[in-house]
Amino acid sequence: MQKGCPKCGRMIDGNSKICPYCKYDFKEINRFFQRISDEKFVQEEKYAGFIKRLVAGLFDIFITAVFTYFILIIIDKYLKPITLENLYYGIFIFVPLYLLYNSIFERTSWQGTLGKYIVGIVVTDEYENPETFPKALVRNIAKILNVLTLGIGFILSAFPPQKQALNDKAAHTFVLNKLVMKEDDKIFYSNPFKRLFAFIIDTFVIGLICYAFIWIMKIVMNMEIENNIKEILENGKNIICLVIILFYFPFSESHSGTTFGKNLMKIKLVKANQKIAGFITCIVREILLVLDIITLGFLLTIVTRKKQTLKDILTNTVVIDK
């Protein structure tokens, strides 16, 4: 197979690295195409995609809904009882609250809401400068276009080159990925599916431990022992099962960074500095699991650079491959 020399135009052997006629070094043209390829990659990575924006948006809707709920409680207590008939008041509170929350935060140094900050994206104008408040307000009001098009306006953010939703096009704004220095290229953050399978395995293990303990307690209680001891054992078995559920993860993870499930999946929990997390950190992380569930914070593993859930971010921990 032959190839043409870009300098002298002669056909030469395809495996030649230097033209035998003009001494042209083919490394130059290879570097050129590599640079073009890199520029294309950077351009594609520059604009935030559909999934990141969706996760950030769901998180922000949840935050606004929580504040709306507390305002409704105040109205119910001090102004007017809230019933199923007038529950629509919540819409008239949620919409302006959502617009102000998004518009104000997009004008701050974060250039985005709390959801956008967590997933690492920012909103800019057409010159990649921070938005003004009026432009941010127009952008968020224009989200009605995404609703009127049955979500198609938002789905447009999945398509290159600039991944603009319909409201972005209307306001001449862009959503960009934050530029970060990848100082930890040698660290391999665990795949979200590995984490899910490890969690399912560990949940099964906890269930087996509790079932075995309850089975043993039933055998003991069937023996000829005093009733007051039986009553203590009956109450104690529930407490001990609760302790097993609460401390299984913290106890294992604070000693080796792993659990039975994590060992099988070859992953472990560590602090951001790669040291094993302490017992208190693991306990806090276990409690924050509730927050991960109600806010869908576990979806952040799909879009964050370090594949962290909300509880990981709040406790400064990461799950990495062993």
C-alpha positions as CSV (number, residue, x, y, z in Angstrom):
1,M,0.0,0.0,0.0
2,Q,1.3,3.4,-0.9
3,K,0.7,6.9,0.3
4,G,1.4,10.4,-1.1
5,C,4.0,12.7,0.3
6,P,2.2,16.0,1.2
7,K,5.4,18.0,0.4
8,C,6.7,16.6,-2.9
9,G,3.6,14.8,-4.0
10,R,5.3,11.5,-4.9
11,M,3.9,8.1,-4.1
12,I,5.9,6.2,-1.5
13,D,5.7,3.1,0.6
14,G,2.8,3.3,3.1
15,N,5.0,2.3,6.0
16,S,7.6,4.9,5.4
17,K,8.0,7.5,8.1
18,I,10.3,9.8,6.1
19,C,9.9,10.5,2.4
20,P,13.0,9.1,0.6
21,Y,12.9,11.9,-2.0
22,C,12.4,15.2,0.0
23,K,13.1,13.8,3.5
24,Y,9.7,15.0,4.7
25,D,9.0,13.7,8.3
26,F,5.4,12.3,8.5
27,K,5.4,13.0,12.2
28,E,4.6,16.6,11.3
29,I,1.3,15.7,9.6
30,N,0.5,13.2,12.3
31,R,0.9,15.9,14.9
32,F,-1.4,18.2,12.8
33,F,-4.2,15.7,12.7
34,Q,-3.7,14.9,16.4
35,R,-4.1,18.6,17.2
36,I,-7.3,18.8,15.1
37,S,-8.6,15.7,16.9
38,D,-7.8,17.2,20.3
39,E,-9.4,20.5,19.4
40,K,-12.6,18.7,18.3
41,F,-12.6,16.7,21.6
42,V,-12.2,19.8,23.7
43,Q,-15.0,21.5,21.8
44,E,-17.3,18.6,22.4
45,E,-16.4,18.5,26.1
46,K,-16.8,22.3,26.4
47,Y,-20.6,22.3,26.4
48,A,-22.6,20.5,29.2
49,G,-24.7,17.6,28.0
50,F,-28.2,16.5,28.6
51,I,-27.6,14.1,31.5
52,K,-25.6,16.6,33.6
53,R,-28.2,19.3,33.0
54,L,-31.1,16.9,33.8
55,V,-29.5,15.8,37.1
56,A,-28.8,19.4,38.1
57,G,-32.3,20.4,37.2
58,L,-34.0,17.6,39.2
59,F,-31.9,18.6,42.2
60,D,-32.9,22.3,41.9
61,I,-36.6,21.4,41.5
62,F,-36.3,19.4,44.8
63,I,-34.7,22.3,46.6
64,T,-37.4,24.7,45.4
65,A,-40.1,22.2,46.3
66,V,-38.7,21.9,49.9
67,F,-38.8,25.7,50.3
68,T,-42.3,25.8,48.8
69,Y,-43.4,23.2,51.3
70,F,-42.2,25.2,54.3
71,I,-43.9,28.4,53.0
72,L,-47.2,26.4,52.7
73,I,-46.8,25.3,56.3
74,I,-46.4,28.9,57.4
75,I,-49.4,30.0,55.4
76,D,-51.4,27.1,56.8
77,K,-50.5,28.0,60.3
78,Y,-50.8,31.8,60.3
79,L,-52.8,32.9,57.3
80,K,-55.2,30.3,55.8
81,P,-55.6,26.5,56.2
82,I,-54.2,24.6,53.2
83,T,-56.6,21.9,52.0
84,L,-56.7,19.7,48.9
85,E,-59.0,22.3,47.3
86,N,-56.5,25.2,47.6
87,L,-53.3,23.1,47.3
88,Y,-52.8,24.8,43.9
89,Y,-51.4,27.8,45.9
90,G,-48.2,25.8,45.9
91,I,-47.9,26.4,42.1
92,F,-48.1,30.1,42.6
93,I,-45.3,29.9,45.2
94,F,-43.1,27.4,43.4
95,V,-42.9,29.1,40.0
96,P,-41.7,32.6,41.1
97,L,-39.4,31.0,43.8
98,Y,-37.9,28.7,41.1
99,L,-37.3,31.7,38.7
100,L,-35.7,33.8,41.4
101,Y,-33.6,30.9,42.8
102,N,-32.2,30.1,39.4
103,S,-31.8,33.7,38.2
104,I,-30.1,35.0,41.3
105,F,-27.7,32.0,41.6
106,E,-26.8,32.2,37.9
107,R,-25.7,35.8,38.5
108,T,-23.4,34.8,41.4
109,S,-19.7,33.7,41.2
110,W,-21.0,30.2,41.0
111,Q,-22.7,31.0,37.6
112,G,-25.4,28.5,38.4
113,T,-27.6,26.9,41.0
114,L,-26.5,24.5,43.7
115,G,-27.4,21.6,41.4
116,K,-25.2,23.0,38.6
117,Y,-22.4,23.7,41.1
118,I,-22.4,20.1,42.3
119,V,-22.3,18.6,38.8
120,G,-19.7,21.1,37.7
121,I,-21.4,23.2,35.1
122,V,-21.9,27.0,34.6
123,V,-24.2,29.3,32.6
124,T,-22.7,32.1,30.5
125,D,-23.8,34.6,27.9
126,E,-22.8,34.4,24.2
127,Y,-19.3,35.8,25.0
128,E,-18.8,33.2,27.8
129,N,-19.1,35.9,30.4
130,P,-21.3,35.6,33.5
131,E,-25.0,36.4,32.8
132,T,-26.6,39.6,33.9
133,F,-29.6,39.2,36.2
134,P,-32.1,40.3,33.4
135,K,-30.6,37.8,31.0
136,A,-30.7,35.0,33.6
137,L,-34.4,35.9,34.3
138,V,-35.2,35.8,30.6
139,R,-33.4,32.4,30.3
140,N,-35.4,30.9,33.1
141,I,-38.8,32.4,32.1
142,A,-38.1,31.0,28.6
143,K,-38.1,27.5,30.1
144,I,-41.8,27.6,29.5
145,L,-40.9,26.9,25.9
146,N,-39.3,23.6,26.9
147,V,-42.6,22.7,28.7
148,L,-44.8,23.8,25.8
149,T,-42.8,21.6,23.4
150,L,-43.4,18.6,25.7
151,G,-39.8,18.5,26.8
152,I,-38.4,18.6,23.2
153,G,-36.9,22.0,23.9
154,F,-34.9,20.6,26.7
155,I,-33.9,17.4,24.8
156,L,-32.2,19.7,22.3
157,S,-29.4,20.1,24.9
158,A,-28.3,16.5,24.0
159,F,-27.3,17.5,20.5
160,P,-23.9,19.1,19.5
161,P,-22.2,21.3,18.6
162,Q,-23.3,23.8,21.4
163,K,-26.0,21.6,23.2
164,Q,-28.4,24.5,23.7
165,A,-31.9,23.9,25.0
166,L,-34.7,26.0,23.5
167,N,-34.6,28.5,26.4
168,D,-30.8,28.9,25.9
169,K,-31.4,29.7,22.2
170,A,-34.0,32.3,23.1
171,A,-31.8,34.0,25.7
172,H,-28.5,33.5,23.8
173,T,-26.9,31.7,26.7
174,F,-24.7,28.6,27.0
175,V,-24.2,25.9,29.6
176,L,-20.5,24.9,29.9
177,N,-18.5,22.3,31.8
178,K,-16.2,23.8,34.4
179,L,-12.5,23.5,33.4
180,V,-10.7,21.4,36.0
181,M,-7.1,20.3,36.3
182,K,-6.9,16.5,36.2
183,E,-4.2,16.2,38.8
184,D,-5.4,12.7,39.7
185,D,-5.2,10.9,36.4
186,K,-3.8,7.7,38.1
187,I,-6.9,7.4,40.3
188,F,-9.7,5.3,38.9
189,Y,-13.0,6.2,40.4
190,S,-15.4,3.4,40.7
191,N,-18.1,2.7,38.1
192,P,-21.6,3.6,39.4
193,F,-22.9,0.1,38.5
194,K,-20.1,-1.5,40.5
195,R,-21.2,0.6,43.5
196,L,-24.8,-0.4,43.0
197,F,-24.0,-4.1,42.8
198,A,-21.8,-3.9,45.9
199,F,-24.6,-2.1,47.8
200,I,-27.1,-4.8,46.8
201,I,-24.7,-7.6,47.9
202,D,-24.1,-5.8,51.2
203,T,-27.9,-5.3,51.8
204,F,-28.3,-9.1,51.2
205,V,-25.5,-9.9,53.7
206,I,-27.1,-7.6,56.3
207,G,-30.4,-9.3,55.8
208,L,-28.8,-12.8,56.2
209,I,-27.0,-11.7,59.4
210,C,-30.3,-10.3,60.9
211,Y,-32.3,-13.4,59.8
212,A,-29.7,-15.7,61.4
213,F,-29.6,-13.8,64.6
214,I,-33.4,-13.7,64.9
215,W,-33.6,-17.5,64.2
216,I,-31.1,-18.1,67.0
217,M,-33.0,-15.9,69.4
218,K,-36.2,-17.8,68.6
219,I,-34.5,-21.1,69.5
220,V,-33.3,-19.5,72.8
221,M,-36.7,-18.1,73.6
222,N,-38.3,-21.6,73.1
223,M,-36.1,-22.9,75.9
224,E,-37.4,-23.0,79.5
225,I,-36.4,-19.6,80.7
226,E,-38.2,-17.0,82.8
227,N,-40.8,-14.7,81.1
228,N,-39.0,-11.5,82.0
229,I,-35.8,-12.7,80.3
230,K,-37.9,-13.7,77.2
231,E,-39.3,-10.1,77.2
232,I,-35.8,-8.6,77.4
233,L,-34.6,-10.9,74.6
234,E,-37.7,-10.0,72.4
235,N,-37.0,-6.3,72.8
236,G,-33.2,-6.8,72.5
237,K,-33.3,-8.6,69.2
238,N,-34.9,-5.6,67.4
239,I,-32.3,-3.3,68.9
240,I,-29.4,-5.5,67.9
241,C,-30.7,-5.9,64.3
242,L,-31.0,-2.1,64.1
243,V,-27.4,-1.8,65.4
244,I,-26.2,-4.3,62.7
245,I,-28.0,-2.3,60.0
246,L,-26.6,1.1,61.2
247,F,-23.0,0.0,61.9
248,Y,-22.3,-2.7,59.2
249,F,-21.0,-0.1,56.7
250,P,-19.3,2.3,59.1
251,F,-17.5,-0.5,61.0
252,S,-16.2,-2.2,57.8
253,E,-15.4,0.9,55.8
254,S,-13.5,2.7,58.7
255,H,-11.2,-0.4,59.1
256,S,-10.3,-1.3,55.5
257,G,-12.4,1.0,53.3
258,T,-14.3,-2.0,52.1
259,T,-17.3,-4.2,52.9
260,F,-18.1,-7.7,51.7
261,G,-19.8,-6.4,48.6
262,K,-17.1,-3.8,47.9
263,N,-14.5,-6.6,48.2
264,L,-16.3,-8.7,45.6
265,M,-16.6,-5.7,43.3
266,K,-12.9,-4.7,44.0
267,I,-13.7,-1.2,45.1
268,K,-13.1,0.7,48.3
269,L,-14.1,3.9,50.1
270,V,-11.4,6.5,50.9
271,K,-11.1,10.2,51.7
272,A,-10.2,12.6,49.0
273,N,-6.6,12.4,50.1
274,Q,-6.7,8.6,49.5
275,K,-6.6,7.7,53.3
276,I,-9.2,5.4,54.9
277,A,-12.2,7.4,56.2
278,G,-12.6,7.5,59.9
279,F,-15.5,5.9,61.9
280,I,-17.3,9.3,62.5
281,T,-17.1,10.1,58.8
282,C,-18.5,6.7,57.8
283,I,-21.4,7.1,60.3
284,V,-22.2,10.6,58.9
285,R,-22.1,9.2,55.4
286,E,-24.4,6.4,56.5
287,I,-27.0,8.9,57.8
288,L,-26.7,11.0,54.7
289,L,-27.8,8.0,52.7
290,V,-31.4,9.2,53.4
291,L,-30.6,12.5,51.7
292,D,-29.2,10.6,48.7
293,I,-32.5,8.8,48.4
294,I,-34.9,11.7,48.8
295,T,-32.9,14.0,46.5
296,L,-31.9,11.4,44.0
297,G,-28.3,12.3,44.9
298,F,-27.1,8.9,43.9
299,L,-27.6,10.0,40.2
300,L,-24.6,12.4,40.7
301,T,-22.3,9.4,40.2
302,I,-23.2,9.5,36.5
303,V,-22.3,13.1,35.9
304,T,-19.6,14.2,38.5
305,R,-16.0,13.9,37.6
306,K,-15.1,11.8,40.7
307,K,-18.4,9.8,40.4
308,Q,-19.5,11.0,43.8
309,T,-23.0,10.8,45.3
310,L,-24.3,13.7,47.4
311,K,-23.2,12.0,50.6
312,D,-19.7,11.5,49.1
313,I,-19.5,15.2,48.3
314,L,-20.7,16.3,51.8
315,T,-18.2,14.0,53.6
316,N,-15.4,14.5,51.1
317,T,-15.1,10.8,50.3
318,V,-14.7,8.9,47.0
319,V,-15.1,5.3,46.0
320,I,-12.2,4.0,43.9
321,D,-11.1,0.8,42.2
322,K,-8.7,-1.3,44.3
